Amino acid sequence: MCKIFISADPELYRCRSRSLRLSGVATSIRLENLFWQVLEEIGTRDGLSVAQLITRLYDELAEAGGQSDNDSANFTSFLRVSCGRYLALQVSGRIPADTGVPIRSLDPDWVLAGEKAARAGTFAVQPQRIGMAQAGR
């Protein structure tokens, strides 16, 4: 198992900072390159730059009451979790793997219902056995 993870390209977990304005305030966000790549993919699906996507997420999170001013560490965590959820929702089929399908075109209630059901354990994603060791599996 460890070989799968330790053989990752070090560039993926190297951190990079980007500067942008959130609510009119210049700020810097530091994430691993893998997360920047996922944010790029999410934004591209809806015709947004990474900066536009992050600004939209920040504004919508603040509007929903999930972000307080000057809480950039929590927002950075939110971005990482958003990337992880995006990838998990793709694996579950709730977000199409076809990156030509805009996120804005999806029914959020349907997408979130699947995520909620998965957390509740009402359905499970079946693990694929491709490439698994033959030791009695």
Summary of the structure (lengths in Angstrom):
residues: 137
radius of gyration: 17.3
end to end distance: 14.7
largest distance: 58.6
contacts: 299
relative contact order: 0.10
helix: 53%
strand: 12%
